[in-house]
């Protein structure tokens, strides 16, 4: 059917609005990227950075000479990979029995899990538990206390409930144990929601910094987000230790240019991973909102 003038006008306004929203959303990162690649002396003039002003990689060279960023990167990647793997396994192992209708007491357990979404023990009790477990200044203090998310558990539980009951029944007839059913039958057909849950957990691990401030004391065990926070709150050139200070002394770099370079370096992993998992994001949220 031929579109009316009003419909064409509405589509134009809608597309223009989405384009404007995209520009407003992307420009802050583009500004940071162009600033980090610009000549520090020219960048100090400020203004809009639609394109780099000059070109210089001195800020990245100075930043990448620091041992601290490699320690921080390694710790953050370890937390991301190991932490997300533990999250997925534990969430699936709890969500599966709670999705089985014949499981006695599943409603009460689900209610108790939901209760933790509304009320928590608080920062001080959590810190005392972590301390009594001997996890202070250990990378595991960032993984074990966050091993399970009630929200992600409910999403996965609802998805398991939506699967055909015949899958489990046929496996039971063949004599498969519950663990075998979960890992050999249920999880392989739950790829989209597992990817969505992994995205939720992974982004949370990568962006988290407050727990690292509380539990980690050694610089060599600190995560990237705390390194970035320290860079943004203090003198960047003083934080980049063990580097060639000659570049800073002759004015080849500025604090702002090093800060911008640090921000860019810190978001690269998420920019690489997110496009592959983004298509599962909406589906994962919708699964948790349809059935309860």
C-alpha positions as CSV (number, residue, x, y, z in Angstrom):
1,X,0.0,0.0,0.0
2,X,1.1,3.5,-0.8
3,X,2.2,5.4,2.3
4,X,0.5,8.6,3.2
5,X,2.3,11.9,3.7
6,X,1.8,11.7,7.4
7,X,3.3,8.2,7.6
8,X,6.4,9.3,5.6
9,X,6.8,12.4,7.8
10,X,6.5,10.2,11.0
11,X,9.2,7.8,9.6
12,X,11.5,10.7,8.8
13,X,11.1,12.2,12.3
14,X,11.6,8.8,13.9
15,X,14.8,8.1,11.9
16,X,16.1,11.6,12.5
17,X,15.5,11.2,16.2
18,X,17.3,7.8,16.3
19,X,20.2,9.3,14.3
20,X,20.5,12.2,16.7
21,X,20.3,9.9,19.7
22,X,23.0,7.7,18.3
23,X,25.3,10.7,17.7
24,X,24.7,11.9,21.3
25,X,25.4,8.4,22.6
26,X,28.6,7.8,20.6
27,X,30.2,11.2,20.6
28,X,31.6,11.1,24.2
29,X,33.6,8.0,23.3
30,X,34.6,9.4,19.9
31,X,35.7,12.6,21.7
32,X,37.9,10.5,24.1
33,X,39.3,8.5,21.2
34,X,40.2,11.5,19.1
35,X,41.7,13.3,22.1
36,X,43.9,10.4,22.9
37,X,45.2,10.2,19.3
38,X,45.7,14.0,19.0
39,X,48.9,15.9,19.6
40,X,48.7,16.7,23.4
41,X,49.8,20.3,22.8
42,X,47.1,20.9,20.3
43,X,44.5,19.0,22.3
44,X,45.0,21.3,25.3
45,X,43.1,23.9,23.4
46,X,39.9,22.0,24.0
47,X,36.7,22.3,21.9
48,X,34.9,19.7,19.9
49,X,36.9,16.7,18.6
50,X,35.2,15.7,15.4
51,X,38.7,14.5,14.2
52,X,42.1,14.3,15.8
53,X,44.2,17.5,16.1
54,X,47.5,16.4,14.8
55,X,48.5,12.8,15.5
56,X,50.5,11.3,18.3
57,X,50.7,7.9,20.0
58,X,53.0,9.2,22.8
59,X,50.3,8.9,25.4
60,X,49.8,5.3,24.6
61,X,53.5,4.6,24.5
62,X,53.9,6.2,27.9
63,X,50.9,4.3,29.3
64,X,51.9,0.9,27.9
65,X,55.4,1.2,29.5
66,X,53.7,1.1,32.9
67,X,53.8,-2.3,34.7
68,X,50.6,-1.4,36.5
69,X,48.3,-1.5,33.5
70,X,49.5,-5.0,32.6
71,X,48.9,-6.2,36.2
72,X,45.5,-4.6,36.1
73,X,44.6,-5.9,32.7
74,X,45.6,-9.5,33.6
75,X,43.6,-9.4,36.9
76,X,40.5,-8.0,35.1
77,X,40.7,-10.6,32.4
78,X,41.1,-13.4,35.0
79,X,38.1,-12.1,36.9
80,X,36.1,-11.8,33.7
81,X,36.8,-15.3,32.4
82,X,36.9,-17.4,35.6
83,X,34.2,-15.4,37.3
84,X,31.8,-15.6,34.4
85,X,32.4,-19.4,34.1
86,X,31.7,-19.9,37.8
87,X,28.6,-17.7,37.6
88,X,27.2,-19.7,34.7
89,X,27.8,-23.1,36.2
90,X,26.4,-22.2,39.6
91,X,23.4,-20.3,38.2
92,X,22.5,-23.2,35.9
93,X,22.9,-25.8,38.7
94,X,20.5,-23.9,40.9
95,X,18.1,-22.8,38.2
96,X,17.5,-26.3,36.9
97,X,16.1,-27.9,40.0
98,X,14.0,-24.8,40.7
99,X,12.5,-25.1,37.3
100,X,11.2,-28.7,37.9
101,X,7.6,-28.5,39.2
102,X,7.9,-31.7,41.2
103,X,10.8,-30.4,43.2
104,X,9.4,-30.0,46.8
105,X,10.0,-26.6,48.3
106,X,11.0,-24.9,45.1
107,X,8.6,-22.0,45.7
108,X,9.9,-21.3,49.1
109,X,13.5,-21.4,47.9
110,X,12.7,-19.1,45.0
111,X,11.0,-16.7,47.4
112,X,14.1,-16.6,49.6
113,X,16.3,-15.9,46.6
114,X,14.0,-13.1,45.5
115,X,14.1,-11.7,49.0
116,X,17.9,-11.1,48.6
117,X,17.1,-8.8,45.6
118,X,15.1,-6.5,48.0
119,X,17.3,-6.7,51.1
120,X,21.0,-7.4,51.6
121,X,23.2,-7.9,54.6
122,X,25.1,-4.7,53.8
123,X,28.7,-3.7,53.1
124,X,30.1,-4.2,56.6
125,X,28.7,-7.8,57.2
126,X,29.9,-8.8,53.8
127,X,33.4,-7.4,54.4
128,X,33.6,-9.3,57.7
129,X,32.6,-12.6,56.0
130,X,35.2,-12.0,53.3
131,X,37.8,-11.3,56.0
132,X,36.9,-14.4,58.1
133,X,37.2,-16.5,54.9
134,X,40.8,-15.2,54.5
135,X,40.0,-13.7,51.1
136,X,41.3,-10.1,51.8
137,X,43.8,-9.1,49.2
138,X,43.0,-12.1,47.0
139,X,41.5,-12.0,43.5
140,X,38.9,-14.6,44.8
141,X,37.4,-12.0,47.0
142,X,36.1,-10.4,43.8
143,X,34.7,-13.7,42.4
144,X,33.2,-15.8,45.2
145,X,31.0,-13.2,46.8
146,X,29.4,-12.4,43.4
147,X,29.2,-16.1,42.3
148,X,25.4,-16.0,42.0
149,X,23.0,-13.2,40.9
150,X,19.3,-13.6,42.0
151,X,18.1,-11.7,38.9
152,X,20.1,-13.9,36.4
153,X,19.0,-17.0,38.3
154,X,15.3,-16.1,37.9
155,X,15.8,-15.4,34.2
156,X,17.5,-18.7,33.6
157,X,14.9,-20.6,35.8
158,X,12.1,-19.1,33.7
159,X,13.8,-20.1,30.5
160,X,14.2,-23.7,31.7
161,X,10.6,-23.8,32.7
162,X,9.6,-22.8,29.1
163,X,11.4,-25.8,27.6
164,X,9.3,-28.9,26.6
165,X,8.9,-31.3,29.5
166,X,9.5,-34.2,27.1
167,X,13.2,-33.4,27.0
168,X,13.6,-34.3,30.6
169,X,11.1,-37.1,30.5
170,X,12.8,-38.9,27.6
171,X,16.2,-38.5,29.4
172,X,14.8,-40.0,32.6
173,X,13.4,-43.0,30.7
174,X,16.9,-43.6,29.3
175,X,18.3,-43.5,32.8
176,X,20.2,-40.2,32.7
177,X,21.1,-38.6,36.0
178,X,20.0,-35.0,36.7
179,X,23.5,-33.6,36.2
180,X,23.8,-35.5,32.9
181,X,20.4,-34.1,31.8
182,X,21.4,-30.5,32.7
183,X,24.8,-30.5,31.0
184,X,24.1,-32.8,28.0
185,X,20.5,-31.8,27.2
186,X,19.2,-28.7,28.8
187,X,22.3,-26.4,28.4
188,X,23.0,-27.2,24.8
189,X,19.5,-26.1,23.8
190,X,19.7,-23.0,26.0
191,X,22.5,-21.2,24.0
192,X,20.8,-17.8,23.6
193,X,19.9,-17.3,27.2
194,X,23.2,-18.6,28.4
195,X,24.9,-16.1,26.1
196,X,22.7,-13.3,27.5
197,X,23.4,-14.3,31.1
198,X,27.2,-14.5,30.3
199,X,26.9,-11.0,28.9
200,X,25.2,-9.7,32.1
201,X,27.8,-11.4,34.4
202,X,30.8,-10.4,32.2
203,X,29.9,-6.7,32.0
204,X,29.3,-6.6,35.7
205,X,32.7,-8.2,36.4
206,X,34.5,-5.9,34.0
207,X,32.9,-2.7,35.2
208,X,33.0,-3.4,38.9
209,X,35.6,-1.6,41.0
210,X,34.1,-0.9,44.5
211,X,34.6,-4.4,45.8
212,X,38.2,-4.3,44.6
213,X,38.7,-1.0,46.5
214,X,37.4,-2.8,49.7
215,X,39.2,-6.1,49.4
216,X,42.4,-5.6,47.4
217,X,45.4,-3.9,49.0
218,X,48.2,-4.8,46.7
219,X,48.8,-2.8,43.5
220,X,49.8,-6.0,41.7
221,X,46.4,-7.6,42.4
222,X,44.3,-4.5,41.5
223,X,41.8,-4.6,38.6
224,X,41.8,-2.3,35.6
225,X,38.8,-0.2,36.7
226,X,40.5,0.8,39.9
227,X,43.7,1.6,37.9
228,X,41.5,3.8,35.7
229,X,39.8,5.4,38.7
230,X,43.2,6.2,40.2
231,X,44.4,7.7,37.0
232,X,41.3,9.9,36.7
233,X,41.4,11.1,40.3
234,X,45.1,11.9,40.6
235,X,48.1,13.0,38.5
236,X,48.3,10.6,35.6
237,X,52.0,11.1,35.0
238,X,52.7,10.2,38.6
239,X,50.7,7.0,38.4
240,X,52.5,5.8,35.4
241,X,55.5,4.4,37.3
242,X,58.6,2.7,35.9
243,X,58.3,4.6,32.6
244,X,60.5,7.0,30.8
245,X,59.7,10.4,32.4
246,X,61.7,12.2,29.7
247,X,58.6,12.4,27.5
248,X,56.6,14.0,30.3
249,X,59.4,16.4,31.3
250,X,59.7,17.9,27.8
251,X,55.9,18.3,27.5
252,X,55.2,15.6,24.9
253,X,52.3,14.4,26.9
254,X,49.8,15.8,29.3
255,X,47.8,14.4,32.2
256,X,44.6,14.6,30.2
257,X,46.0,12.8,27.1
258,X,47.2,9.9,29.3
259,X,43.8,9.8,31.0
260,X,42.0,9.6,27.7
261,X,44.4,6.9,26.5
262,X,43.6,4.9,29.6
263,X,39.9,5.2,29.1
264,X,40.2,3.9,25.5
265,X,42.4,1.0,26.5
266,X,40.0,0.0,29.3
267,X,36.9,-0.3,27.0
268,X,38.5,-2.2,24.2
269,X,37.7,-5.7,25.4
270,X,34.0,-4.9,25.9
271,X,33.9,-3.3,22.4
272,X,35.2,-6.5,20.9
273,X,33.0,-8.9,22.9
274,X,29.7,-7.0,23.0
275,X,28.7,-7.0,19.3
276,X,28.8,-10.8,19.3
277,X,26.5,-11.1,22.3
278,X,24.3,-8.1,21.9
279,X,21.7,-9.9,19.8
280,X,21.0,-12.1,22.8
281,X,20.6,-9.2,25.2
282,X,16.9,-8.4,24.5
283,X,16.0,-12.0,24.2
284,X,17.5,-12.8,27.6
285,X,15.5,-9.9,29.2
286,X,12.3,-10.9,27.5
287,X,12.6,-14.5,28.6
288,X,12.7,-13.4,32.3
289,X,9.6,-11.2,31.9
290,X,7.2,-13.7,30.2
291,X,6.9,-16.6,32.6
292,X,7.3,-16.7,36.3
